[in-house]
Amino acid sequence: MPDVEASKRSVASNNSSGYSNSSTQPAESQATDRGQGQRSDAAEHVVNSDMRKAYNEMKRAYDDMRQLLKKSMDECVRLSDEVVKLEALNRAAQATAQESAAASKAAKREAAEAVQTASMARQEAAAAQLVASQLQLKLEEAEAQSRVAAGTAELEELGVELLAAVRKATAAVEAKEAAEARAALAEAARQAAEAARNEADRMRRAAQVRAVSRRQKRMLPLQPQTLSAALAQRRRA
């Protein structure tokens, strides 16, 4: 009987030991999985933080570029208004053909200022277009990296806005070139009007000289020899 009791106690001890080992193995596996999950969450947090930082930098650069484009567009609009005013002045000069020299100099000065302003607007538009191209390249790189993180939709929307801004910059350059062409035409028209005015003044002065000469001839008393010569000339005629 004592041997039987000892055998039972040995079996119970072995069972409890086996149960203890089997219960500790899932706990260790769970701890390992938990550690791996924490490391994965930390890595994902770092990636998301970098992406948010890159996105914020791109957004600030985009806002700066948009302000520059707005400034260029406003300058082009102002330049177009100045060209329209200059064309109106030139049309008035062509219609009257008697514009004063001071007004002609003022129109010439305004045309030169318009050309200079157009050149500055062209440089600003070219710089804005270059910045937009650089931002577009950076945005494409950021989009390639952001496909594994959140915020892809916002970056795509930013890309659409950026492409629209590039198109606006291109339109600004084209508008500026058209304004330059119109300014050149206006200057040529002003020069033609000035030449026409000078020709009209010359013809008017010549007509005045002829009129004065005729008036003086009519006012001179006819001498006997002059009268006889005139009568002889009429007979020959």
DOZAVEX-292249 format. One record per residue: residue number from 1; residue in three letters; x, y, z of N, C-alpha, C in turn. Coordinates in steps of 0.2 Angstrom, whole numbers, plus 5000, padded with zeros to 4 digits. Layout:
# residues N
(r NUM,'ala',(X,Y,Z),(X,Y,Z),(X,Y,Z)) ...
END
This chain:
# residues 237
(r 1,'met',(5004,4994,5000),(5000,5000,5000),(5004,5006,5000)) (r 2,'pro',(5010,5007,5004),(5014,5013,5004),(5017,5014,4997)) (r 3,'asp',(5018,5008,4993),(5021,5009,4986),(5016,5012,4982)) (r 4,'val',(5010,5010,4982),(5004,5012,4978),(5003,5020,4979)) (r 5,'glu',(5003,5022,4985),(5003,5029,4987),(5008,5033,4984)) (r 6,'ala',(5014,5030,4985),(5020,5034,4982),(5020,5035,4974)) (r 7,'ser',(5017,5029,4971),(5016,5030,4964),(5011,5035,4962)) (r 8,'lys',(5006,5036,4966),(5001,5041,4964),(5004,5048,4965)) (r 9,'arg',(5007,5048,4970),(5010,5055,4971),(5015,5057,4966)) (r 10,'ser',(5019,5052,4963),(5024,5053,4958),(5020,5055,4951)) (r 11,'val',(5015,5052,4950),(5011,5053,4944),(5008,5060,4944)) (r 12,'ala',(5005,5062,4950),(5002,5068,4951),(5007,5074,4950)) (r 13,'ser',(5013,5073,4953),(5019,5078,4952),(5021,5079,4945)) (r 14,'asn',(5022,5073,4942),(5023,5074,4934),(5018,5078,4930)) (r 15,'asn',(5012,5076,4932),(5006,5080,4928),(5006,5087,4930)) (r 16,'ser',(5007,5089,4936),(5007,5096,4938),(5013,5099,4935)) (r 17,'ser',(5019,5096,4934),(5025,5099,4931),(5024,5100,4924)) (r 18,'gly',(5021,5095,4920),(5020,5096,4913),(5015,5101,4912)) (r 19,'tyr',(5010,5102,4916),(5005,5107,4915),(5008,5114,4916)) (r 20,'ser',(5012,5114,4921),(5016,5121,4922),(5020,5123,4916)) (r 21,'asn',(5024,5118,4913),(5028,5119,4907),(5023,5121,4901)) (r 22,'ser',(5018,5118,4900),(5013,5119,4894),(5010,5126,4895)) (r 23,'ser',(5009,5128,4902),(5006,5135,4903),(5010,5140,4902)) (r 24,'thr',(5017,5139,4903),(5022,5145,4902),(5024,5146,4895)) (r 25,'gln',(5023,5141,4891),(5025,5142,4883),(5020,5147,4880)) (r 26,'pro',(5014,5147,4880),(5010,5152,4877),(5011,5159,4880)) (r 27,'ala',(5013,5159,4886),(5014,5166,4889),(5020,5169,4886)) (r 28,'glu',(5025,5165,4885),(5031,5167,4882),(5030,5169,4874)) (r 29,'ser',(5026,5165,4871),(5024,5167,4864),(5020,5173,4863)) (r 30,'gln',(5016,5174,4868),(5012,5181,4868),(5016,5187,4870)) (r 31,'ala',(5021,5186,4874),(5026,5191,4875),(5030,5193,4869)) (r 32,'thr',(5032,5188,4866),(5036,5189,4860),(5032,5193,4854)) (r 33,'asp',(5026,5190,4853),(5021,5194,4849),(5020,5201,4851)) (r 34,'arg',(5019,5202,4857),(5018,5209,4859),(5024,5213,4858)) (r 35,'gly',(5030,5211,4859),(5036,5215,4858),(5036,5217,4850)) (r 36,'gln',(5035,5212,4846),(5035,5213,4839),(5030,5218,4837)) (r 37,'gly',(5024,5218,4840),(5019,5222,4838),(5021,5229,4840)) (r 38,'gln',(5024,5230,4846),(5026,5237,4848),(5031,5240,4844)) (r 39,'arg',(5036,5235,4842),(5041,5238,4837),(5038,5240,4830)) (r 40,'ser',(5033,5236,4828),(5030,5238,4822),(5026,5244,4822)) (r 41,'asp',(5023,5245,4828),(5019,5252,4829),(5024,5257,4830)) (r 42,'ala',(5030,5256,4833),(5035,5262,4833),(5037,5264,4826)) (r 43,'ala',(5039,5259,4822),(5042,5260,4816),(5036,5264,4811)) (r 44,'glu',(5030,5261,4812),(5025,5265,4808),(5024,5272,4811)) (r 45,'his',(5024,5273,4817),(5024,5280,4820),(5029,5284,4817)) (r 46,'val',(5036,5282,4817),(5041,5286,4814),(5040,5287,4807)) (r 47,'val',(5037,5282,4803),(5036,5284,4796),(5030,5289,4795)) (r 48,'asn',(5025,5288,4799),(5020,5293,4798),(5022,5300,4800)) (r 49,'ser',(5026,5300,4805),(5029,5307,4808),(5033,5310,4802)) (r 50,'asp',(5038,5306,4799),(5042,5309,4793),(5037,5311,4787)) (r 51,'met',(5032,5307,4786),(5028,5309,4780),(5024,5315,4782)) (r 52,'arg',(5021,5316,4788),(5018,5322,4790),(5023,5328,4790)) (r 53,'lys',(5029,5327,4792),(5034,5333,4791),(5035,5335,4784)) (r 54,'ala',(5036,5330,4780),(5037,5331,4773),(5031,5334,4770)) (r 55,'tyr',(5025,5332,4772),(5019,5335,4769),(5018,5342,4771)) (r 56,'asn',(5020,5344,4777),(5019,5351,4780),(5024,5355,4776)) (r 57,'glu',(5030,5353,4775),(5035,5357,4771),(5033,5358,4764)) (r 58,'met',(5030,5353,4761),(5028,5354,4754),(5022,5359,4754)) (r 59,'lys',(5018,5358,4759),(5012,5363,4759),(5014,5370,4760)) (r 60,'arg',(5019,5371,4764),(5022,5378,4765),(5025,5380,4758)) (r 61,'ala',(5029,5376,4755),(5032,5378,4749),(5027,5380,4744)) (r 62,'tyr',(5021,5376,4744),(5016,5377,4739),(5012,5383,4740)) (r 63,'asp',(5011,5385,4747),(5008,5391,4748),(5012,5397,4746)) (r 64,'asp',(5019,5397,4747),(5024,5402,4745),(5023,5403,4737)) (r 65,'met',(5023,5397,4734),(5023,5397,4726),(5016,5400,4724)) (r 66,'arg',(5011,5399,4727),(5004,5401,4725),(5004,5409,4726)) (r 67,'gln',(5007,5411,4732),(5007,5418,4733),(5011,5422,4727)) (r 68,'leu',(5017,5419,4725),(5021,5422,4720),(5017,5422,4713)) (r 69,'leu',(5014,5416,4712),(5010,5416,4706),(5004,5421,4706)) (r 70,'lys',(5001,5422,4712),(4996,5427,4712),(4999,5434,4711)) (r 71,'lys',(5005,5436,4714),(5008,5442,4712),(5009,5443,4705)) (r 72,'ser',(5012,5438,4702),(5013,5438,4695),(5007,5439,4690)) (r 73,'met',(5002,5436,4692),(4995,5437,4689),(4993,5444,4689)) (r 74,'asp',(4993,5446,4696),(4991,5453,4697),(4995,5458,4693)) (r 75,'glu',(5002,5457,4692),(5006,5461,4689),(5004,5461,4681)) (r 76,'cys',(5003,5455,4679),(5001,5454,4672),(4994,5458,4670)) (r 77,'val',(4989,5458,4675),(4983,5461,4674),(4984,5469,4674)) (r 78,'arg',(4988,5471,4679),(4990,5478,4679),(4993,5480,4672)) (r 79,'leu',(4998,5476,4670),(5001,5478,4664),(4997,5478,4658)) (r 80,'ser',(4992,5473,4657),(4987,5473,4652),(4983,5480,4652)) (r 81,'asp',(4981,5482,4658),(4977,5488,4659),(4981,5494,4656)) (r 82,'glu',(4988,5494,4658),(4992,5500,4656),(4992,5499,4648)) (r 83,'val',(4993,5493,4645),(4993,5493,4638),(4987,5495,4635)) (r 84,'val',(4981,5494,4638),(4975,5496,4635),(4974,5504,4635)) (r 85,'lys',(4977,5506,4641),(4977,5514,4641),(4981,5517,4636)) (r 86,'leu',(4987,5514,4635),(4992,5516,4630),(4989,5516,4623)) (r 87,'glu',(4986,5510,4622),(4982,5510,4615),(4977,5515,4614)) (r 88,'ala',(4973,5517,4619),(4968,5522,4619),(4972,5529,4618)) (r 89,'leu',(4977,5530,4621),(4981,5536,4620),(4983,5537,4612)) (r 90,'asn',(4986,5531,4610),(4988,5531,4603),(4983,5532,4598)) (r 91,'arg',(4977,5529,4599),(4971,5530,4595),(4969,5537,4595)) (r 92,'ala',(4969,5540,4601),(4967,5547,4601),(4972,5551,4597)) (r 93,'ala',(4979,5549,4598),(4984,5553,4594),(4983,5552,4587)) (r 94,'gln',(4981,5546,4584),(4980,5545,4577),(4974,5549,4575)) (r 95,'ala',(4969,5550,4579),(4963,5553,4577),(4964,5561,4576)) (r 96,'thr',(4967,5564,4581),(4968,5571,4581),(4974,5573,4577)) (r 97,'ala',(4980,5569,4577),(4986,5571,4573),(4989,5578,4575)) (r 98,'gln',(4987,5580,4580),(4989,5587,4583),(4991,5587,4590)) (r 99,'glu',(4993,5581,4592),(4995,5580,4599),(5001,5584,4601)) (r 100,'ser',(5002,5586,4606),(5008,5591,4608),(5014,5586,4609)) (r 101,'ala',(5020,5589,4609),(5026,5586,4610),(5027,5583,4617)) (r 102,'ala',(5024,5586,4622),(5024,5584,4629),(5020,5577,4630)) (r 103,'ala',(5014,5577,4627),(5010,5571,4627),(5014,5565,4623)) (r 104,'ser',(5017,5567,4618),(5021,5562,4614),(5026,5559,4618)) (r 105,'lys',(5030,5563,4622),(5035,5561,4626),(5033,5557,4632)) (r 106,'ala',(5027,5559,4635),(5024,5555,4640),(5022,5548,4638)) (r 107,'ala',(5019,5548,4632),(5017,5541,4629),(5023,5537,4628)) (r 108,'lys',(5028,5540,4625),(5034,5536,4624),(5037,5533,4631)) (r 109,'arg',(5037,5537,4636),(5039,5535,4642),(5035,5530,4645)) (r 110,'glu',(5028,5530,4645),(5024,5525,4647),(5025,5519,4643)) (r 111,'ala',(5026,5519,4637),(5028,5513,4633),(5034,5510,4635)) (r 112,'ala',(5039,5514,4637),(5045,5511,4639),(5044,5508,4646)) (r 113,'glu',(5040,5511,4650),(5039,5508,4657),(5035,5502,4656)) (r 114,'ala',(5030,5502,4651),(5026,5496,4650),(5031,5490,4648)) (r 115,'val',(5035,5491,4644),(5040,5486,4641),(5044,5483,4647)) (r 116,'gln',(5047,5488,4651),(5051,5486,4657),(5047,5482,4662)) (r 117,'thr',(5041,5484,4663),(5036,5480,4668),(5035,5473,4665)) (r 118,'ala',(5034,5473,4658),(5033,5467,4655),(5039,5462,4656)) (r 119,'ser',(5045,5465,4655),(5051,5461,4656),(5051,5458,4663)) (r 120,'met',(5050,5463,4668),(5050,5460,4675),(5045,5455,4677)) (r 121,'ala',(5039,5456,4674),(5034,5451,4675),(5036,5444,4672)) (r 122,'arg',(5039,5445,4666),(5041,5438,4663),(5047,5435,4667)) (r 123,'gln',(5051,5439,4670),(5056,5435,4674),(5053,5432,4680)) (r 124,'glu',(5048,5436,4683),(5045,5433,4689),(5041,5427,4687)) (r 125,'ala',(5037,5427,4681),(5033,5421,4679),(5038,5415,4678)) (r 126,'ala',(5044,5417,4675),(5049,5411,4673),(5051,5408,4680)) (r 127,'ala',(5053,5413,4685),(5055,5410,4691),(5049,5406,4695)) (r 128,'ala',(5043,5408,4694),(5038,5405,4697),(5037,5398,4694)) (r 129,'gln',(5038,5398,4687),(5037,5391,4684),(5042,5387,4686)) (r 130,'leu',(5048,5389,4687),(5054,5385,4689),(5053,5382,4696)) (r 131,'val',(5050,5386,4700),(5049,5384,4707),(5043,5379,4707)) (r 132,'ala',(5038,5380,4703),(5033,5375,4702),(5035,5368,4699)) (r 133,'ser',(5040,5368,4695),(5043,5362,4692),(5046,5358,4697)) (r 134,'gln',(5050,5362,4701),(5054,5359,4707),(5049,5356,4712)) (r 135,'leu',(5044,5360,4714),(5039,5357,4718),(5036,5351,4716)) (r 136,'gln',(5034,5351,4709),(5031,5345,4706),(5035,5339,4707)) (r 137,'leu',(5042,5340,4706),(5046,5334,4706),(5046,5332,4714)) (r 138,'lys',(5047,5336,4718),(5047,5334,4725),(5040,5331,4727)) (r 139,'leu',(5035,5334,4725),(5028,5331,4726),(5028,5324,4724)) (r 140,'glu',(5030,5323,4718),(5030,5316,4715),(5034,5311,4719)) (r 141,'glu',(5040,5313,4722),(5044,5309,4726),(5040,5308,4733)) (r 142,'ala',(5037,5313,4736),(5033,5312,4742),(5027,5308,4741)) (r 143,'glu',(5024,5308,4735),(5018,5304,4734),(5021,5296,4733)) (r 144,'ala',(5027,5295,4730),(5029,5288,4730),(5030,5285,4737)) (r 145,'gln',(5033,5290,4741),(5034,5287,4748),(5028,5287,4753)) (r 146,'ser',(5023,5291,4751),(5017,5291,4755),(5012,5286,4753)) (r 147,'arg',(5013,5282,4749),(5008,5277,4747),(5007,5272,4753)) (r 148,'val',(5012,5271,4757),(5012,5266,4763),(5009,5269,4769)) (r 149,'ala',(5007,5276,4769),(5005,5279,4775),(4999,5283,4773)) (r 150,'ala',(4996,5286,4778),(4990,5290,4778),(4991,5297,4774)) (r 151,'gly',(4986,5300,4772),(4987,5306,4769),(4988,5306,4761)) (r 152,'thr',(4987,5300,4758),(4988,5300,4751),(4983,5304,4747)) (r 153,'ala',(4977,5304,4749),(4972,5308,4746),(4973,5316,4746)) (r 154,'glu',(4976,5318,4752),(4978,5325,4752),(4983,5327,4748)) (r 155,'leu',(4988,5322,4747),(4994,5324,4743),(4992,5324,4736)) (r 156,'glu',(4987,5319,4734),(4985,5319,4727),(4981,5326,4725)) (r 157,'glu',(4977,5328,4730),(4974,5335,4729),(4979,5340,4728)) (r 158,'leu',(4984,5340,4732),(4989,5345,4732),(4992,5345,4725)) (r 159,'gly',(4993,5339,4723),(4996,5338,4716),(4992,5341,4710)) (r 160,'val',(4985,5340,4711),(4981,5343,4706),(4981,5351,4706)) (r 161,'glu',(4981,5353,4713),(4982,5361,4713),(4988,5363,4710)) (r 162,'leu',(4994,5359,4712),(5000,5361,4709),(5000,5361,4701)) (r 163,'leu',(4997,5356,4698),(4997,5356,4691),(4993,5362,4688)) (r 164,'ala',(4988,5364,4692),(4984,5370,4690),(4988,5376,4691)) (r 165,'ala',(4992,5376,4696),(4996,5382,4697),(5001,5383,4691)) (r 166,'val',(5004,5377,4689),(5009,5377,4684),(5005,5380,4677)) (r 167,'arg',(4999,5377,4676),(4996,5380,4670),(4994,5387,4670)) (r 168,'lys',(4993,5390,4677),(4992,5397,4677),(4998,5401,4676)) (r 169,'ala',(5004,5398,4678),(5010,5401,4677),(5011,5402,4670)) (r 170,'thr',(5010,5396,4666),(5011,5396,4659),(5007,5401,4655)) (r 171,'ala',(5000,5401,4658),(4996,5406,4655),(4998,5414,4656)) (r 172,'ala',(5001,5415,4662),(5004,5421,4664),(5009,5423,4659)) (r 173,'val',(5014,5418,4658),(5019,5420,4653),(5016,5421,4646)) (r 174,'glu',(5012,5418,4644),(5009,5419,4637),(5005,5426,4637)) (r 175,'ala',(5002,5427,4643),(4998,5434,4643),(5004,5440,4643)) (r 176,'lys',(5009,5438,4647),(5014,5444,4647),(5017,5445,4640)) (r 177,'glu',(5019,5439,4636),(5021,5440,4629),(5016,5443,4625)) (r 178,'ala',(5010,5442,4626),(5005,5445,4622),(5005,5453,4623)) (r 179,'ala',(5006,5454,4630),(5006,5461,4632),(5012,5465,4629)) (r 180,'glu',(5018,5461,4629),(5024,5464,4626),(5022,5466,4618)) (r 181,'ala',(5019,5461,4615),(5018,5462,4608),(5013,5468,4607)) (r 182,'arg',(5008,5468,4611),(5003,5474,4610),(5007,5481,4612)) (r 183,'ala',(5012,5480,4617),(5015,5486,4619),(5020,5489,4613)) (r 184,'ala',(5023,5484,4609),(5027,5485,4603),(5022,5488,4598)) (r 185,'leu',(5017,5485,4597),(5012,5488,4592),(5010,5495,4593)) (r 186,'ala',(5008,5496,4600),(5006,5503,4602),(5012,5508,4601)) (r 187,'glu',(5018,5506,4602),(5024,5510,4601),(5024,5512,4594)) (r 188,'ala',(5024,5507,4590),(5024,5508,4582),(5019,5513,4580)) (r 189,'ala',(5013,5512,4583),(5007,5516,4581),(5008,5523,4583)) (r 190,'arg',(5011,5524,4589),(5013,5530,4592),(5018,5534,4587)) (r 191,'gln',(5023,5530,4585),(5028,5533,4581),(5025,5535,4574)) (r 192,'ala',(5020,5531,4571),(5017,5533,4565),(5013,5539,4566)) (r 193,'ala',(5009,5539,4572),(5005,5545,4573),(5009,5551,4573)) (r 194,'glu',(5015,5551,4577),(5019,5557,4577),(5022,5559,4571)) (r 195,'ala',(5024,5554,4567),(5026,5556,4560),(5020,5559,4556)) (r 196,'ala',(5014,5556,4556),(5009,5559,4553),(5007,5566,4555)) (r 197,'arg',(5008,5567,4562),(5007,5574,4565),(5012,5579,4562)) (r 198,'asn',(5019,5576,4562),(5024,5581,4559),(5023,5582,4552)) (r 199,'glu',(5021,5577,4548),(5020,5579,4541),(5014,5584,4540)) (r 200,'ala',(5009,5583,4544),(5003,5588,4544),(5005,5595,4546)) (r 201,'asp',(5009,5595,4551),(5012,5602,4553),(5016,5605,4547)) (r 202,'arg',(5020,5601,4544),(5024,5603,4539),(5020,5606,4533)) (r 203,'met',(5015,5602,4531),(5011,5604,4526),(5007,5610,4527)) (r 204,'arg',(5005,5611,4534),(5001,5617,4536),(5006,5623,4535)) (r 205,'arg',(5012,5622,4538),(5017,5628,4537),(5018,5630,4530)) (r 206,'ala',(5019,5624,4526),(5020,5626,4519),(5014,5630,4516)) (r 207,'ala',(5008,5627,4517),(5002,5631,4515),(5001,5638,4517)) (r 208,'gln',(5003,5639,4524),(5003,5646,4526),(5008,5650,4523)) (r 209,'val',(5014,5647,4521),(5019,5651,4518),(5016,5653,4511)) (r 210,'arg',(5013,5648,4507),(5011,5650,4501),(5005,5655,4501)) (r 211,'ala',(5001,5654,4506),(4995,5659,4507),(4998,5666,4508)) (r 212,'val',(5003,5667,4512),(5006,5673,4514),(5009,5676,4507)) (r 213,'ser',(5013,5672,4504),(5016,5674,4498),(5011,5677,4493)) (r 214,'arg',(5005,5673,4492),(5000,5675,4487),(4997,5682,4489)) (r 215,'arg',(4996,5682,4496),(4993,5688,4499),(4997,5694,4497)) (r 216,'gln',(5004,5693,4498),(5009,5699,4497),(5009,5701,4490)) (r 217,'lys',(5009,5696,4486),(5009,5697,4478),(5002,5701,4476)) (r 218,'arg',(4997,5699,4480),(4990,5703,4478),(4991,5710,4480)) (r 219,'met',(4994,5711,4486),(4994,5718,4489),(4999,5722,4486)) (r 220,'leu',(5004,5720,4482),(5009,5724,4478),(5005,5728,4473)) (r 221,'pro',(5007,5735,4472),(5004,5739,4467),(5007,5737,4460)) (r 222,'leu',(5003,5737,4455),(5005,5735,4448),(5009,5741,4445)) (r 223,'gln',(5015,5740,4443),(5019,5745,4439),(5017,5745,4432)) (r 224,'pro',(5018,5750,4428),(5016,5750,4421),(5019,5744,4417)) (r 225,'gln',(5026,5743,4418),(5029,5738,4415),(5026,5731,4417)) (r 226,'thr',(5025,5730,4423),(5022,5724,4426),(5015,5723,4423)) (r 227,'leu',(5011,5728,4422),(5004,5728,4419),(5005,5726,4412)) (r 228,'ser',(5009,5729,4408),(5010,5727,4401),(5013,5720,4400)) (r 229,'ala',(5017,5718,4405),(5020,5711,4404),(5014,5706,4406)) (r 230,'ala',(5010,5708,4411),(5004,5703,4412),(4999,5703,4407)) (r 231,'leu',(4998,5709,4403),(4993,5708,4398),(4996,5704,4392)) (r 232,'ala',(5003,5705,4391),(5006,5701,4385),(5006,5694,4387)) (r 233,'gln',(5007,5692,4393),(5007,5685,4395),(5000,5682,4394)) (r 234,'arg',(4994,5686,4395),(4988,5684,4394),(4986,5683,4387)) (r 235,'arg',(4989,5687,4383),(4988,5687,4376),(4991,5680,4373)) (r 236,'arg',(4997,5679,4375),(5000,5673,4373),(4997,5667,4376)) (r 237,'ala',(4994,5667,4381),(4990,5661,4384),(4984,5660,4380)) 
END
